Amino acid sequence: MKRVPPWHHCVITGGSSGLGLEIARQLLRQGVAVTLVARNETRLGMAAAGLRRQMPGANVGTLVLDVVDAAATRTAFEELAQTTGAIDTLINSAGILIEGHAEQLTIDDHRAVMDVNLFGTVNACTAALATFGDDPGTIVNVSSVAGLIGVFGYTAYSSSKHAIVGYTRSLAYEVEPRGVHVVLVCPGEFDSPMVDSLDADRTPENREHTLTIPKLSVEQVAAETISGVAAGRRMIVPGRRTRAAVLASRLLPGISDAVSRRRIARVYTGPRTSLR
Ligand SMILES: NC(=O)c1ccc[n+]([C@@H]2O[C@H](COP(=O)([O-])OP(=O)(O)OC[C@H]3O[C@@H](n4cnc5c(N)ncnc54)[C@H](OP(=O)(O)O)[C@@H]3O)[C@@H](O)[C@H]2O)c1
């Protein structure tokens, strides 16, 4: 794997689980100091303890924070930079997913997903940029393939991930001239606790539609993310077949759409009113 540039202190939101935790593991192996951010203190502590067990001497810290709270995020990042050392890298992996037929999702579902996925990302970027000051830095925002194409059952999730794409691409034009490298990551499905809980209750149509692209391991997604950032990329879609599917959706939208519709039609049952 390509080594990252000389990063000193990387803050990872969503660092207690899944992709955030795996990126932390791989960066710690490269000697980067990492602060894991999440809301649940117990899971955060367990994640950090697990990393220290695997890598004695690893420079890993924790920050209990809900990134939906803009003021708290700003204050926490300022304090972190003062106590633990200047932050030069932010990886926004915090996210939630609510899947279901559009008529069965509530407006509160939509708001909750947008709050964490979009506004959490905006809050962390704003707070990190304030601590970067005039220094260069790196911001990595994790969107999804669902941020580039629509997906059955993801009206809330896909909206929030499309919003992250627009925010990240716009932010890049603004802050790159002052030396901040902004990276957009759009993974397809990978093994993680988020997908375990999705699997417990996802609609059959969503399962069928997402299976159009093979599931990756979290290790591969983390490794390709780190290598892509180290190589100076602005956009990373981990996995060769995922990249091919995204390219096909751009170059051959009619065919890609027809494949999706045919797969969905095979299992279509429509809204299940017993769910809510
Ligand atoms: N898994 C996939 O197949 C997949 C595919 C494409 C994109 N993604 C995206 O990749 C990212 C990571 O997904 P994952 O599968 O690794 O998820 P995960 O295992 O469920 O981990 C999510 C992390 O986000 C934290 N988090 C959630 N809300 C937060 C908040 N308001 N403030 C701070 N931390 C918060 C969680 O901790 P607490 O709950 O303790 O706060 C946890 O550490 C997400 O943005 C997801 O949308 C995932």
The ligand as an SDF file (V2000), in Angstrom:
LIG
                    3D

 48 52  0  0  0  0  0  0  0  0999 V2000
  -21.1550   -0.1170    4.8790 N   0  0  0  0  0  0  0  0  0  0  0  0
  -21.3850    0.1370    3.5980 C   0  0  0  0  0  0  0  0  0  0  0  0
  -21.7080   -0.7590    2.8010 O   0  0  0  0  0  0  0  0  0  0  0  0
  -21.2090    1.5440    3.0670 C   0  0  0  0  0  0  0  0  0  0  0  0
  -21.2330    1.7480    1.6800 C   0  0  0  0  0  0  0  0  0  0  0  0
  -21.0310    3.0310    1.1900 C   0  0  0  0  0  0  0  0  0  0  0  0
  -20.8080    4.0820    2.0630 C   0  0  0  0  0  0  0  0  0  0  0  0
  -20.7970    3.8490    3.4140 N   0  0  0  0  0  0  0  0  0  0  0  0
  -20.5430    4.9720    4.2980 C   0  0  0  0  0  0  0  0  0  0  0  0
  -19.3130    4.7090    4.9670 O   0  0  0  0  0  0  0  0  0  0  0  0
  -19.3400    5.3380    6.2540 C   0  0  0  0  0  0  0  0  0  0  0  0
  -18.9970    4.2980    7.2970 C   0  0  0  0  0  0  0  0  0  0  0  0
  -19.9710    3.2690    7.2460 O   0  0  0  0  0  0  0  0  0  0  0  0
  -19.8290    1.9620    8.1450 P   0  0  0  0  0  0  0  0  0  0  0  0
  -20.5060    0.8790    7.4030 O   0  0  0  0  0  0  0  0  0  0  0  0
  -18.4230    1.8340    8.5820 O   0  0  0  0  0  0  0  0  0  0  0  0
  -20.7830    2.3730    9.3720 O   0  0  0  0  0  0  0  0  0  0  0  0
  -20.8330    1.8700   10.8800 P   0  0  0  0  0  0  0  0  0  0  0  0
  -20.0210    0.6400   11.0790 O   0  0  0  0  0  0  0  0  0  0  0  0
  -22.2820    1.8660   11.2460 O   0  0  0  0  0  0  0  0  0  0  0  0
  -20.1020    3.0570   11.6750 O   0  0  0  0  0  0  0  0  0  0  0  0
  -20.6780    4.3290   11.7480 C   0  0  0  0  0  0  0  0  0  0  0  0
  -19.8500    5.1650   12.6950 C   0  0  0  0  0  0  0  0  0  0  0  0
  -20.3820    6.4910   12.7120 O   0  0  0  0  0  0  0  0  0  0  0  0
  -20.5320    6.9020   14.0640 C   0  0  0  0  0  0  0  0  0  0  0  0
  -21.5770    7.9290   14.1070 N   0  0  0  0  0  0  0  0  0  0  0  0
  -22.8610    7.8150   13.6720 C   0  0  0  0  0  0  0  0  0  0  0  0
  -23.5230    8.9590   13.9040 N   0  0  0  0  0  0  0  0  0  0  0  0
  -22.6390    9.8260   14.4760 C   0  0  0  0  0  0  0  0  0  0  0  0
  -22.7420   11.1570   14.9490 C   0  0  0  0  0  0  0  0  0  0  0  0
  -23.8890   11.8450   14.8850 N   0  0  0  0  0  0  0  0  0  0  0  0
  -21.6320   11.7400   15.4800 N   0  0  0  0  0  0  0  0  0  0  0  0
  -20.4680   11.0490   15.5520 C   0  0  0  0  0  0  0  0  0  0  0  0
  -20.3250    9.7840   15.1260 N   0  0  0  0  0  0  0  0  0  0  0  0
  -21.3950    9.1780   14.6060 C   0  0  0  0  0  0  0  0  0  0  0  0
  -20.8700    5.6020   14.7980 C   0  0  0  0  0  0  0  0  0  0  0  0
  -20.6520    5.6470   16.1980 O   0  0  0  0  0  0  0  0  0  0  0  0
  -21.8000    6.1110   17.2470 P   0  0  0  0  0  0  0  0  0  0  0  0
  -23.0810    5.4670   16.8070 O   0  0  0  0  0  0  0  0  0  0  0  0
  -21.3040    5.6530   18.5700 O   0  0  0  0  0  0  0  0  0  0  0  0
  -21.8450    7.5960   17.1450 O   0  0  0  0  0  0  0  0  0  0  0  0
  -19.8680    4.6710   14.1320 C   0  0  0  0  0  0  0  0  0  0  0  0
  -18.5860    4.8590   14.6910 O   0  0  0  0  0  0  0  0  0  0  0  0
  -20.7470    5.9340    6.4100 C   0  0  0  0  0  0  0  0  0  0  0  0
  -20.7130    7.2920    6.0770 O   0  0  0  0  0  0  0  0  0  0  0  0
  -21.5640    5.1430    5.4060 C   0  0  0  0  0  0  0  0  0  0  0  0
  -22.6990    5.8540    4.9930 O   0  0  0  0  0  0  0  0  0  0  0  0
  -20.9920    2.6120    3.9290 C   0  0  0  0  0  0  0  0  0  0  0  0
  1  2  1  0
  2  3  2  0
  2  4  1  0
  4  5  1  0
  4 48  2  0
  5  6  2  0
  6  7  1  0
  7  8  2  0
  8  9  1  0
  8 48  1  0
  9 10  1  0
  9 46  1  0
 10 11  1  0
 11 12  1  0
 11 44  1  0
 12 13  1  0
 13 14  1  0
 14 15  2  0
 14 16  1  0
 14 17  1  0
 17 18  1  0
 18 19  2  0
 18 20  1  0
 18 21  1  0
 21 22  1  0
 22 23  1  0
 23 24  1  0
 23 42  1  0
 24 25  1  0
 25 26  1  0
 25 36  1  0
 26 27  1  0
 26 35  1  0
 27 28  2  0
 28 29  1  0
 29 30  1  0
 29 35  2  0
 30 31  1  0
 30 32  2  0
 32 33  1  0
 33 34  2  0
 34 35  1  0
 36 37  1  0
 36 42  1  0
 37 38  1  0
 38 39  2  0
 38 40  1  0
 38 41  1  0
 42 43  1  0
 44 45  1  0
 44 46  1  0
 46 47  1  0
M  CHG  2   8   1  16  -1
M  END
$$$$
